[in-house]
Amino acid sequence: MAAPTIPVSAEEHLGDRSISGYISFTQSLTLQLLFLQRPLVDIAEAENASLRARIKTTEAIKNITRKRERQARVEIEQQLAAV
């Protein structure tokens, strides 16, 4: 449920201490929230890097498996052709 608000222009009330105090409070609060979110961003970036590495490893394993399957198929075909 949203609380009722009264729009106030900070530019019109620059000398009003209550408004300037509120503005500085919200700015410091915003900075604090940004600093609190930074570790979360770092964790997410580390998880993404780990997932990318896993994906590359999985793709490499698939490529090796395909290559070996191809080689096995060629060998079997050569053996059958020799019979």
Protein Blocks (a to p, Z undefined) as FASTA:
>chain_A
ZZddddddfklmmmlmklmmmmmmmmmmmmmmmmmmmmmmmmmmmmmmmmmmmmmmmmmm
mmmmmmmmmmmmmmmmmmmmmZZ
